[in-house]
């Protein structure tokens, strides 16, 4: 029943998916999750070598690396999936969407819990990096190529390097990955305005 729910959720959210049968046979993200379910079972039973062997086999065939210790919720859609890396102490909630090139990792400075906790219904865009032992709240969106290094509240949209929250609110909406506010451009505009103000002051005192 649980795996059937995974397939049903993917078909509902991926416009390219035509049937559960197609998703089951042809989606590497689904195959990676299957490998992970087996690997995680062995990991929980302290058969660490077998768990890593299964996860590395899954990585070989899918291009997706999920550490067997990671906790993955139901309905995860790993779209395309090539280059996705999910670390050992990562926790991913239900009905999340992860695109290719995403890293859910650590910074190399922590011990114990060193990877992020991702809430429910979170979307993480292509190439985004979420690094560190913090929480990304439910229904949040992380834009493509963003680098998130600190906690994101629920219902937020995070953009940039390092990523910052550019939108919050309870209204459900899909992130527009094309017309995204550019934090660097916004900062340059702010500096330009400030320079013009200072130039006017200088001219007034001459």
MDTraj code that builds the backbone (N, CA, C; nanometers):
import mdtraj as md
import numpy as np

residues = "UNK UNK UNK UNK UNK UNK UNK UNK UNK UNK UNK UNK UNK UNK UNK UNK UNK UNK UNK UNK UNK UNK UNK UNK UNK UNK UNK UNK UNK UNK UNK UNK UNK UNK UNK UNK UNK UNK UNK UNK UNK UNK UNK UNK UNK UNK UNK UNK UNK UNK UNK UNK UNK UNK UNK UNK UNK UNK UNK UNK UNK UNK UNK UNK UNK UNK UNK UNK UNK UNK UNK UNK UNK UNK UNK UNK UNK UNK UNK UNK UNK UNK UNK UNK UNK UNK UNK UNK UNK UNK UNK UNK UNK UNK UNK UNK UNK UNK UNK UNK UNK UNK UNK UNK UNK UNK UNK UNK UNK UNK UNK UNK UNK UNK UNK UNK UNK UNK UNK UNK UNK UNK UNK UNK UNK UNK UNK UNK UNK UNK UNK UNK UNK UNK UNK UNK UNK UNK UNK UNK UNK UNK UNK UNK UNK UNK UNK UNK UNK UNK UNK UNK UNK UNK UNK UNK UNK UNK UNK UNK UNK UNK UNK UNK UNK UNK UNK UNK UNK UNK UNK UNK UNK UNK UNK UNK UNK UNK UNK UNK UNK UNK UNK UNK UNK UNK UNK UNK UNK UNK UNK UNK UNK UNK UNK UNK UNK UNK UNK UNK UNK UNK UNK UNK UNK UNK".split()
xyz = np.array([
    [0.0831, -0.1200, 0.0000],
    [0.0000, 0.0000, 0.0000],
    [0.0867, 0.1252, 0.0000],
    [0.1964, 0.1245, 0.0823],
    [0.2834, 0.2399, 0.0903],
    [0.3508, 0.2701, -0.0416],
    [0.4035, 0.1668, -0.1082],
    [0.4714, 0.1885, -0.2364],
    [0.3717, 0.2329, -0.3428],
    [0.2511, 0.1787, -0.3397],
    [0.1478, 0.2206, -0.4332],
    [0.1160, 0.3691, -0.4141],
    [0.1182, 0.4158, -0.2899],
    [0.0973, 0.5577, -0.2608],
    [0.2098, 0.6413, -0.3201],
    [0.3335, 0.5919, -0.3120],
    [0.4471, 0.6614, -0.3726],
    [0.4246, 0.6816, -0.5220],
    [0.3863, 0.5735, -0.5910],
    [0.3654, 0.5803, -0.7349],
    [0.2507, 0.6743, -0.7698],
    [0.1423, 0.6640, -0.6952],
    [0.0259, 0.7487, -0.7196],
    [0.0618, 0.8963, -0.7032],
    [0.1393, 0.9275, -0.6002],
    [0.1790, 1.0653, -0.5744],
    [0.2654, 1.1197, -0.6870],
    [0.3567, 1.0375, -0.7391],
    [0.4446, 1.0814, -0.8473],
    [0.3648, 1.1073, -0.9743],
    [0.2723, 1.0190, -1.0078],
    [0.1893, 1.0373, -1.1268],
    [0.1088, 1.1667, -1.1166],
    [0.0590, 1.1971, -0.9987],
    [-0.0224, 1.3173, -0.9799],
    [0.0596, 1.4451, -0.9932],
    [0.1892, 1.4405, -0.9573],
    [0.2699, 1.5629, -0.9547],
    [0.3606, 1.5811, -1.0748],
    [0.3864, 1.4752, -1.1495],
    [0.4750, 1.4857, -1.2658],
    [0.3913, 1.4829, -1.3933],
    [0.3826, 1.5943, -1.4655],
    [0.3000, 1.5972, -1.5866],
    [0.3500, 1.5051, -1.6973],
    [0.4765, 1.4610, -1.6887],
    [0.5306, 1.3708, -1.7902],
    [0.4943, 1.2253, -1.7636],
    [0.4469, 1.1955, -1.6425],
    [0.4144, 1.0564, -1.6063],
    [0.2768, 1.0192, -1.6599],
    [0.2703, 0.9071, -1.7313],
    [0.1446, 0.8653, -1.7916],
    [0.0741, 0.7556, -1.7128],
    [0.1487, 0.6792, -1.6372],
    [0.0876, 0.5706, -1.5607],
    [0.1826, 0.5272, -1.4500],
    [0.1285, 0.4590, -1.3499],
    [0.2112, 0.4055, -1.2425],
    [0.3074, 0.2998, -1.2960],
    [0.2625, 0.2230, -1.3940],
    [0.3470, 0.1195, -1.4534],
    [0.4701, 0.1818, -1.5177],
    [0.4497, 0.2915, -1.5915],
    [0.5616, 0.3611, -1.6537],
    [0.6571, 0.4161, -1.5485],
    [0.6019, 0.4757, -1.4443],
    [0.6844, 0.5318, -1.3373],
    [0.7669, 0.4224, -1.2707],
    [0.7045, 0.3094, -1.2432],
    [0.7734, 0.1991, -1.1768],
    [0.8889, 0.1456, -1.2620],
    [0.8686, 0.1345, -1.3919],
    [0.9710, 0.0749, -1.4786],
    [1.0805, 0.1730, -1.5209],
    [1.0463, 0.3000, -1.5382],
    [1.1357, 0.3900, -1.6105],
    [1.1913, 0.5061, -1.5287],
    [1.1469, 0.5239, -1.4050],
    [1.1924, 0.6395, -1.3270],
    [1.3065, 0.6013, -1.2332],
    [1.4286, 0.6525, -1.2572],
    [1.5412, 0.6177, -1.1703],
    [1.5209, 0.6632, -1.0261],
    [1.4439, 0.7719, -1.0069],
    [1.4162, 0.8166, -0.8707],
    [1.3401, 0.7124, -0.7909],
    [1.2459, 0.6446, -0.8573],
    [1.1707, 0.5373, -0.7922],
    [1.2629, 0.4200, -0.7607],
    [1.3491, 0.3860, -0.8555],
    [1.4425, 0.2755, -0.8330],
    [1.5357, 0.3064, -0.7147],
    [1.5798, 0.4327, -0.7065],
    [1.6675, 0.4710, -0.5956],
    [1.5965, 0.4555, -0.4614],
    [1.4686, 0.4901, -0.4573],
    [1.3917, 0.4758, -0.3340],
    [1.3764, 0.3282, -0.2967],
    [1.3551, 0.2433, -0.3966],
    [1.3431, 0.0995, -0.3697],
    [1.4727, 0.0460, -0.3084],
    [1.5855, 0.0806, -0.3722],
    [1.7145, 0.0398, -0.3155],
    [1.7282, 0.0915, -0.1721],
    [1.6872, 0.2174, -0.1520],
    [1.7041, 0.2768, -0.0186],
    [1.6183, 0.2066, 0.0858],
    [1.4973, 0.1658, 0.0509],
    [1.4120, 0.0990, 0.1500],
    [1.4804, -0.0286, 0.2020],
    [1.5391, -0.1048, 0.1102],
    [1.6115, -0.2258, 0.1521],
    [1.7353, -0.1902, 0.2346],
    [1.8128, -0.0925, 0.1848],
    [1.9359, -0.0545, 0.2537],
    [1.9059, -0.0015, 0.3931],
    [1.7992, 0.0774, 0.4054],
    [1.7636, 0.1362, 0.5349],
    [1.7224, 0.0277, 0.6357],
    [1.6554, -0.0763, 0.5872],
    [1.6166, -0.1862, 0.6756],
    [1.7405, -0.2515, 0.7360],
    [1.8393, -0.2797, 0.6514],
    [1.9628, -0.3400, 0.7019],
    [2.0368, -0.2431, 0.7938],
    [2.0340, -0.1155, 0.7616],
    [2.1005, -0.0144, 0.8453],
    [2.0390, -0.0126, 0.9849],
    [1.9061, -0.0149, 0.9926],
    [1.8382, -0.0132, 1.1230],
    [1.8680, -0.1387, 1.2043],
    [1.9009, -0.2481, 1.1335],
    [1.9353, -0.3720, 1.2026],
    [2.0875, -0.3883, 1.2177],
    [2.1588, -0.2761, 1.2008],
    [2.3033, -0.2673, 1.2257],
    [2.3867, -0.3561, 1.1326],
    [2.3314, -0.3883, 1.0174],
    [2.4083, -0.4587, 0.9142],
    [2.4638, -0.3526, 0.8186],
    [2.5600, -0.2755, 0.8677],
    [2.6019, -0.1547, 0.7982],
    [2.6707, -0.1823, 0.6647],
    [2.7506, -0.2891, 0.6590],
    [2.8198, -0.3188, 0.5331],
    [2.7197, -0.3550, 0.4233],
    [2.6253, -0.4418, 0.4553],
    [2.5249, -0.4804, 0.3555],
    [2.4427, -0.3591, 0.3140],
    [2.4106, -0.2734, 0.4121],
    [2.3331, -0.1530, 0.3820],
    [2.4077, -0.0634, 0.2835],
    [2.5370, -0.0416, 0.3071],
    [2.6152, 0.0423, 0.2156],
    [2.6331, -0.0240, 0.0802],
    [2.6469, -0.1561, 0.0790],
    [2.6598, -0.2281, -0.0473],
    [2.5353, -0.2084, -0.1334],
    [2.4190, -0.2173, -0.0718],
    [2.2942, -0.1984, -0.1458],
    [2.2823, -0.0542, -0.1941],
    [2.3150, 0.0413, -0.1081],
    [2.3015, 0.1816, -0.1471],
    [2.3991, 0.2181, -0.2588],
    [2.5201, 0.1630, -0.2542],
    [2.6175, 0.1922, -0.3593],
    [2.5788, 0.1250, -0.4915],
    [2.5160, 0.0084, -0.4818],
    [2.4639, -0.0553, -0.6028],
    [2.3546, 0.0311, -0.6645],
    [2.2667, 0.0852, -0.5786],
    [2.1636, 0.1759, -0.6267],
    [2.2221, 0.2992, -0.6917],
    [2.3285, 0.3515, -0.6328],
    [2.3950, 0.4686, -0.6916],
    [2.4517, 0.4360, -0.8294],
    [2.5095, 0.3185, -0.8440],
    [2.5679, 0.2767, -0.9714],
    [2.4638, 0.2741, -1.0822],
    [2.3449, 0.2247, -1.0503],
    [2.2414, 0.2066, -1.1527],
    [2.1537, 0.3300, -1.1727],
    [2.1469, 0.4184, -1.0746],
    [2.0544, 0.5319, -1.0862],
    [2.1227, 0.6680, -1.0908],
    [2.2483, 0.6775, -1.0469],
    [2.3137, 0.8073, -1.0380],
    [2.2681, 0.8887, -0.9185],
    [2.1937, 0.8253, -0.8270],
    [2.1394, 0.8910, -0.7082],
    [2.1989, 0.8241, -0.5850],
    [2.2598, 0.9029, -0.4977],
    [2.3239, 0.8467, -0.3782],
    [2.2452, 0.8840, -0.2537],
    [2.1828, 0.7853, -0.1923],
    [2.1103, 0.8049, -0.0672],
    [2.1767, 0.7182, 0.0392],
    [2.2308, 0.7810, 0.1408],
    [2.2927, 0.7023, 0.2479],
    [2.1860, 0.6163, 0.3143],
    [2.2178, 0.4919, 0.3469],
    [2.1166, 0.4030, 0.4054],
    [2.0620, 0.4511, 0.5400],
    [2.1334, 0.5415, 0.6062],
    [2.0844, 0.5934, 0.7331],
    [1.9802, 0.7038, 0.7188],
    [1.9673, 0.7609, 0.5999],
    [1.8724, 0.8699, 0.5793],
    [1.7288, 0.8209, 0.5977],
    [1.6439, 0.9081, 0.6499],
    [1.5036, 0.8752, 0.6698],
    [1.4215, 0.9450, 0.5612],
    [1.3551, 0.8659, 0.4793],
    [1.2817, 0.9176, 0.3638],
    [1.1327, 0.8918, 0.3826],
    [1.0534, 0.9969, 0.3724],
    [0.9091, 0.9842, 0.3882],
    [0.8413, 0.9292, 0.2638],
    [0.7097, 0.9255, 0.2677],
    [0.6304, 0.8721, 0.1567],
    [0.6137, 0.9754, 0.0459],
    [0.5962, 0.9258, -0.0752],
    [0.5616, 1.0115, -0.1876],
    [0.6738, 1.1003, -0.2370],
    [0.8003, 1.0638, -0.2113],
    [0.9120, 1.1454, -0.2585],
    [0.9258, 1.1320, -0.4096],
    [0.9270, 1.2459, -0.4796],
    [0.9523, 1.2494, -0.6224],
    [1.0932, 1.3030, -0.6449],
    [1.1830, 1.2170, -0.6924],
    [1.3164, 1.2591, -0.7339],
    [1.3122, 1.2675, -0.8857],
    [1.2949, 1.3879, -0.9373],
    [1.2730, 1.4064, -1.0805],
    [1.4069, 1.4112, -1.1534],
    [1.4220, 1.3315, -1.2565],
    [1.5481, 1.3123, -1.3308],
    [1.6494, 1.2463, -1.2372],
    [1.6960, 1.3168, -1.1351],
    [1.7682, 1.2525, -1.0260],
    [1.9177, 1.2465, -1.0371],
    [1.9743, 1.2596, -1.1552],
    [2.1192, 1.2448, -1.1694],
    [2.1923, 1.3417, -1.0773],
    [2.2849, 1.2884, -0.9988],
    [2.3674, 1.3722, -0.9127],
    [2.3073, 1.4077, -0.7796],
    [2.1910, 1.3537, -0.7449],
    [2.1317, 1.3800, -0.6137],
    [2.2105, 1.3064, -0.5063],
    [2.2418, 1.3768, -0.3961],
    [2.3134, 1.3174, -0.2834],
    [2.2360, 1.3506, -0.1553],
    [2.2053, 1.2469, -0.0769],
    [2.1325, 1.2639, 0.0489],
    [2.2138, 1.1994, 0.1596],
    [2.2525, 1.2785, 0.2587],
    [2.3440, 1.2334, 0.3629],
    [2.2805, 1.1467, 0.4702],
    [2.3654, 1.0917, 0.5553],
    [2.3273, 0.9883, 0.6520],
    [2.2198, 1.0322, 0.7509],
    [2.2315, 1.1508, 0.8071],
    [2.1377, 1.1934, 0.9107],
    [2.0277, 1.2847, 0.8557],
    [2.0112, 1.2827, 0.7254],
    [1.9035, 1.3600, 0.6626],
    [1.7690, 1.2961, 0.6928],
    [1.6693, 1.3806, 0.7114],
    [1.5313, 1.3350, 0.7234],
    [1.4481, 1.4118, 0.6215],
    [1.3761, 1.3389, 0.5366],
    [1.2926, 1.4003, 0.4333],
    [1.1477, 1.3638, 0.4624],
    [1.0607, 1.4636, 0.4680],
    [0.9205, 1.4417, 0.4992],
    [0.8421, 1.3805, 0.3845],
    [0.7116, 1.3867, 0.3929],
    [0.6231, 1.3254, 0.2941],
    [0.5957, 1.4196, 0.1769],
    [0.5835, 1.3602, 0.0596],
    [0.5397, 1.4286, -0.0626],
    [0.6307, 1.5452, -0.1006],
    [0.7604, 1.5242, -0.0844],
    [0.8587, 1.6241, -0.1268],
    [0.8985, 1.5999, -0.2727],
    [0.9536, 1.7040, -0.3344],
    [1.0031, 1.6941, -0.4717],
    [1.1470, 1.7429, -0.4753],
    [1.2348, 1.6603, -0.5285],
    [1.3767, 1.6931, -0.5391],
    [1.4186, 1.6770, -0.6847],
    [1.4804, 1.7813, -0.7392],
    [1.5262, 1.7761, -0.8783],
    [1.6742, 1.7373, -0.8853],
    [1.7221, 1.7212, -1.0080],
    [1.8580, 1.6712, -1.0301],
    [1.9632, 1.7642, -0.9698],
    [2.0736, 1.7027, -0.9269],
    [2.1871, 1.7794, -0.8776],
    [2.1739, 1.8337, -0.7373],
    [2.0706, 1.7952, -0.6648],
    [2.0490, 1.8457, -0.5289],
    [2.1393, 1.7718, -0.4300],
    [2.1937, 1.8454, -0.3347],
    [2.2694, 1.7861, -0.2245],
    [2.2032, 1.8216, -0.0922],
    [2.1695, 1.7206, -0.0150],
    [2.1249, 1.7388, 0.1228],
    [2.2389, 1.6881, 0.2094],
    [2.3282, 1.7769, 0.2463],
    [2.4533, 1.7331, 0.3082],
    [2.4901, 1.8103, 0.4322],
    [2.6141, 1.7914, 0.4743],
    [2.6684, 1.8593, 0.5909],
    [2.7754, 1.9584, 0.5489],
    [2.8236, 2.0335, 0.6453],
    [2.9291, 2.1305, 0.6192],
    [3.0671, 2.0773, 0.6556],
    [3.0705, 1.9574, 0.7154],
    [3.1967, 1.8992, 0.7580],
    [3.2410, 1.9447, 0.8953],
    [3.1583, 2.0279, 0.9619],
    [3.1962, 2.0829, 1.0915],
    [3.1185, 2.0205, 1.2066],
    [3.0134, 1.9424, 1.1745],
    [2.9287, 1.8886, 1.2794],
    [2.9562, 1.7396, 1.3013],
    [2.9146, 1.6920, 1.4178],
    [2.9116, 1.5486, 1.4456],
    [2.7699, 1.5136, 1.4886],
    [2.7374, 1.3859, 1.4888],
    [2.6011, 1.3457, 1.5224],
    [2.5053, 1.3864, 1.4128],
    [2.4011, 1.4590, 1.4476],
    [2.3065, 1.5097, 1.3489],
    [2.3734, 1.6221, 1.2707],
    [2.4089, 1.5955, 1.1463],
    [2.4867, 1.6912, 1.0683],
    [2.4247, 1.7239, 0.9331],
    [2.3074, 1.6685, 0.9057],
    [2.2397, 1.6913, 0.7782],
    [2.1005, 1.7500, 0.8027],
    [2.0391, 1.8081, 0.7007],
    [1.9127, 1.8796, 0.7218],
    [1.7930, 1.7887, 0.7473],
    [1.6913, 1.8505, 0.8070],
    [1.5599, 1.7887, 0.8224],
    [1.4635, 1.8636, 0.7310],
    [1.4098, 1.7939, 0.6334],
    [1.3216, 1.8543, 0.5337],
    [1.1776, 1.8218, 0.5710],
    [1.0930, 1.9238, 0.5779],
    [0.9538, 1.9039, 0.6153],
    [0.8718, 1.8399, 0.5049],
    [0.7415, 1.8428, 0.5202],
    [0.6498, 1.7858, 0.4214],
    [0.6238, 1.8842, 0.3074],
    [0.5999, 1.8301, 0.1888],
    [0.5612, 1.9094, 0.0711],
    [0.6645, 2.0163, 0.0351],
    [0.7901, 1.9851, 0.0538],
    [0.8979, 2.0785, 0.0203],
    [0.9463, 2.0512, -0.1218],
    [0.9713, 2.1586, -0.1984],
    [1.0276, 2.1454, -0.3321],
    [1.1693, 2.2022, -0.3314],
    [1.2664, 2.1242, -0.3817],
    [1.4060, 2.1666, -0.3878],
    [1.4494, 2.1644, -0.5340],
    [1.4795, 2.2825, -0.5877],
    [1.5089, 2.2977, -0.7297],
    [1.6421, 2.2389, -0.7709],
    [1.6610, 2.2248, -0.9016],
    [1.7797, 2.1624, -0.9592],
    [1.9072, 2.2324, -0.9141],
    [2.0031, 2.1525, -0.8693],
    [2.1335, 2.2054, -0.8313],
    [2.1410, 2.2707, -0.6953],
    [2.0307, 2.2745, -0.6218],
    [2.0313, 2.3394, -0.4906],
    [2.1102, 2.2571, -0.3890],
    [2.1698, 2.3257, -0.2936],
    [2.2446, 2.2615, -0.1860],
    [2.1843, 2.3047, -0.0523],
    [2.1520, 2.2071, 0.0301],
    [2.1012, 2.2336, 0.1652],
    [2.2008, 2.1686, 0.2604],
    [2.2771, 2.2510, 0.3324],
    [2.3934, 2.2009, 0.4047],
    [2.3869, 2.2385, 0.5521],
    [2.3752, 2.1376, 0.6379],
    [2.3790, 2.1617, 0.7815],
    [2.2622, 2.0993, 0.8545],
    [2.2713, 2.0927, 0.9884],
    [2.1706, 2.0236, 1.0694],
    [2.0561, 2.1158, 1.1133],
    [1.9827, 2.1691, 1.0193],
    [1.8713, 2.2583, 1.0498],
    [1.7459, 2.2078, 0.9795],
    [1.6356, 2.2776, 1.0015],
    [1.5061, 2.2338, 0.9492],
    [1.4589, 2.3253, 0.8369],
    [1.4049, 2.2639, 0.7329],
    [1.3340, 2.3366, 0.6275],
    [1.1859, 2.3095, 0.6496],
    [1.1093, 2.4133, 0.6766],
    [0.9706, 2.3978, 0.7149],
    [0.8805, 2.3441, 0.6057],
    [0.7651, 2.2960, 0.6462],
    [0.6672, 2.2403, 0.5529],
    [0.6301, 2.3414, 0.4443],
    [0.6040, 2.2881, 0.3255],
    [0.5533, 2.3661, 0.2116],
    [0.6500, 2.4733, 0.1626],
    [0.7776, 2.4590, 0.1937],
    [0.8762, 2.5570, 0.1492],
    [0.9286, 2.5219, 0.0108],
    [0.9855, 2.6232, -0.0557],
    [1.0434, 2.6076, -0.1888],
    [1.1865, 2.6595, -0.1849],
    [1.2784, 2.5821, -0.2401],
    [1.4177, 2.6245, -0.2503],
    [1.4514, 2.6319, -0.3980],
    [1.4886, 2.7491, -0.4442],
    [1.5078, 2.7728, -0.5869],
    [1.6279, 2.6973, -0.6415],
    [1.6296, 2.6796, -0.7724],
    [1.7404, 2.6122, -0.8397],
    [1.8718, 2.6831, -0.8092],
    [1.9753, 2.6024, -0.7790],
    [2.1120, 2.6483, -0.7531],
    [2.1274, 2.7315, -0.6262],
    [2.0238, 2.7390, -0.5443],
    [2.0374, 2.8078, -0.4154],
    [2.1268, 2.7255, -0.3226],
    [2.1925, 2.7944, -0.2300],
    [2.2735, 2.7275, -0.1278],
    [2.2179, 2.7700, 0.0077],
    [2.1425, 2.6805, 0.0685],
    [2.0762, 2.7102, 0.1953],
    [2.1623, 2.6603, 0.3109],
    [2.1974, 2.7521, 0.4019],
    [2.2876, 2.7201, 0.5126],
    [2.2243, 2.7426, 0.6489],
    [2.0974, 2.7822, 0.6512],
    [2.0308, 2.8065, 0.7787],
    [1.8830, 2.7730, 0.7656],
    [1.8149, 2.7696, 0.8778],
    [1.6767, 2.7246, 0.8832],
    [1.5839, 2.8078, 0.7952],
    [1.4898, 2.7398, 0.7317],
    [1.3873, 2.8062, 0.6519],
    [1.2524, 2.7818, 0.7175],
    [1.1749, 2.8864, 0.7441],
    [1.0448, 2.8678, 0.8085],
    [0.9450, 2.8031, 0.7140],
    [0.8348, 2.7521, 0.7659],
    [0.7319, 2.6940, 0.6789],
    [0.6784, 2.7968, 0.5790],
    [0.6316, 2.7462, 0.4642],
    [0.5671, 2.8294, 0.3622],
    [0.6579, 2.9400, 0.3108],
    [0.7872, 2.9141, 0.3014],
    [0.8804, 3.0167, 0.2553],
    [0.9417, 2.9784, 0.1214],
    [0.9925, 3.0798, 0.0520],
    [1.0654, 3.0601, -0.0726],
    [1.2060, 3.1134, -0.0522],
    [1.3071, 3.0300, -0.0782],
    [1.4470, 3.0657, -0.0529],
    [1.5224, 3.0729, -0.1845],
    [1.5989, 3.1814, -0.2016],
    [1.6674, 3.2083, -0.3276],
    [1.8070, 3.2603, -0.2987],
    [1.9053, 3.2244, -0.3837],
    [2.0355, 3.2889, -0.3808],
    [2.1466, 3.2070, -0.3191],
    [2.2669, 3.2686, -0.3176],
    [2.3875, 3.2068, -0.2621],
    [2.4560, 3.3098, -0.1721],
    [2.4548, 3.2945, -0.0405],
    [2.3740, 3.1948, 0.0311],
    [2.2258, 3.2281, 0.0203],
    [2.1428, 3.1272, 0.0348],
    [1.9991, 3.1469, 0.0157],
    [1.9397, 3.2278, 0.1299],
    [1.8397, 3.3088, 0.0954],
    [1.7648, 3.3823, 0.1957],
    [1.6172, 3.3772, 0.1594],
    [1.5344, 3.3977, 0.2571],
    [1.3901, 3.3909, 0.2361],
    [1.3445, 3.5163, 0.1630],
    [1.2798, 3.4990, 0.0482],
    [1.2293, 3.6133, -0.0277],
    [1.0777, 3.6189, -0.0271],
    [1.0136, 3.5134, 0.0253],
    [0.8682, 3.5138, 0.0282],
    [0.8202, 3.4200, 0.1366],
    [0.7192, 3.4649, 0.2108],
    [0.6560, 3.3806, 0.3124],
    [0.5058, 3.3989, 0.3053],
    [0.4344, 3.2972, 0.3503],
    [0.2892, 3.3093, 0.3526],
    [0.2238, 3.1739, 0.3462],
    [0.1020, 3.1670, 0.3966],
    [0.0302, 3.0410, 0.3990],
    [-0.0320, 3.0033, 0.2665],
    [-0.0365, 3.0951, 0.1713],
    [-0.0974, 3.0646, 0.0424],
    [-0.0148, 2.9616, -0.0331],
    [-0.0768, 2.8564, -0.0782],
    [-0.0081, 2.7531, -0.1545],
    [0.0130, 2.8021, -0.2969],
    [0.1350, 2.7884, -0.3440],
    [0.1658, 2.8295, -0.4801],
    [0.2882, 2.7520, -0.5263],
    [0.3009, 2.7383, -0.6570],
    [0.4178, 2.6736, -0.7151],
    [0.5212, 2.7800, -0.7447],
    [0.6460, 2.7511, -0.7136],
    [0.7510, 2.8483, -0.7374],
    [0.7725, 2.8678, -0.8872],
    [0.7886, 2.9928, -0.9264],
    [0.8221, 3.0263, -1.0638],
    [0.9744, 3.0254, -1.0735],
    [1.0301, 2.9228, -1.1342],
    [1.1753, 2.9081, -1.1359],
    [1.2411, 2.9910, -1.2462],
    [1.1618, 3.0698, -1.3182],
    [1.2167, 3.1579, -1.4213],
    [1.2220, 3.3014, -1.3712],
    [1.1088, 3.3515, -1.3207],
    [1.1003, 3.4899, -1.2751],
    [1.1236, 3.4966, -1.1247],
    [1.2467, 3.4673, -1.0858],
    [1.2848, 3.4641, -0.9442],
    [1.3619, 3.5920, -0.9107],
    [1.3295, 3.6583, -0.7998],
    [1.4077, 3.7754, -0.7607],
    [1.5553, 3.7409, -0.7474],
    [1.6421, 3.8227, -0.8071],
    [1.7860, 3.8010, -0.8015],
    [1.8431, 3.8855, -0.6875],
    [1.8847, 3.8232, -0.5775],
    [1.9322, 3.9018, -0.4633],
    [2.0547, 3.9858, -0.4942],
    [2.1423, 3.9393, -0.5836],
    [2.2611, 4.0168, -0.6203],
    [2.2204, 4.1416, -0.6974],
    [2.1287, 4.1240, -0.7933],
    [2.0796, 4.2383, -0.8692],
    [2.0089, 4.3384, -0.7792],
    [1.9303, 4.2876, -0.6844],
    [1.8607, 4.3770, -0.5924],
    [1.9592, 4.4564, -0.5074],
    [2.0662, 4.3926, -0.4620],
    [2.1664, 4.4613, -0.3812],
    [2.2412, 4.5655, -0.4621],
    [2.2724, 4.5338, -0.5891],
    [2.3389, 4.6309, -0.6757],
    [2.2511, 4.7534, -0.6990],
    [2.1206, 4.7295, -0.7166],
    [2.0279, 4.8412, -0.7345],
    [2.0240, 4.9284, -0.6092],
    [2.0246, 4.8636, -0.4922],
    [2.0240, 4.9393, -0.3670],
    [2.1500, 5.0241, -0.3536],
    [2.2645, 4.9666, -0.3898],
    [2.3904, 5.0400, -0.3833],
    [2.3930, 5.1559, -0.4823],
    [2.3360, 5.1331, -0.6005],
    [2.3319, 5.2385, -0.7005],
    [2.2499, 5.3582, -0.6520],
    [2.1363, 5.3279, -0.5897],
    [2.0531, 5.4352, -0.5339],
    [2.1295, 5.5118, -0.4263],
    [2.2010, 5.4393, -0.3420],
    [2.2771, 5.5026, -0.2348],
    [2.3881, 5.5901, -0.2914],
    [2.4548, 5.5431, -0.3952],
    [2.5613, 5.6217, -0.4590],
    [2.5046, 5.7510, -0.5162],
    [2.3891, 5.7426, -0.5800],
    [2.3267, 5.8625, -0.6368],
    [2.2906, 5.9625, -0.5280],
    [2.2443, 5.9124, -0.4127],
    [2.2120, 6.0010, -0.3012],
    [2.3368, 6.0717, -0.2497],
    [2.4463, 5.9968, -0.2377],
    [2.5708, 6.0558, -0.1891],
    [2.6266, 6.1566, -0.2887],
    [2.6147, 6.1283, -0.4183],
    [2.6617, 6.2216, -0.5213],
    [2.5850, 6.3527, -0.5151],
    [2.4527, 6.3419, -0.4901],
    [2.3730, 6.4628, -0.4804],
    [2.4162, 6.5472, -0.3605],
    [2.4445, 6.4806, -0.2479],
    [2.4898, 6.5525, -0.1293],
    [2.6236, 6.6230, -0.1541],
    [2.7138, 6.5532, -0.2230],
    [2.8449, 6.6107, -0.2538],
    [2.8287, 6.7336, -0.3426],
    [2.7442, 6.7219, -0.4452],
    [2.7219, 6.8340, -0.5374],
    [2.6586, 6.9535, -0.4665],
    [2.5726, 6.9269, -0.3681],
    [2.5088, 7.0351, -0.2941],
    [2.6085, 7.1094, -0.2068],
    [2.7136, 7.0406, -0.1630],
    [2.8123, 7.1039, -0.0748],
    [2.9275, 7.1674, -0.1489],
    [2.9288, 7.1492, -0.2800],
    [3.0397, 7.2102, -0.3579],
    [3.0080, 7.3580, -0.3834],
])
top = md.Topology()
chain = top.add_chain()
for i, resn in enumerate(residues, 1):
    res = top.add_residue(resn, chain, resSeq=i)
    for name in ("N", "CA", "C"):
        top.add_atom(name, md.element.get_by_symbol(name[0]), res)
traj = md.Trajectory(xyz[None], top)
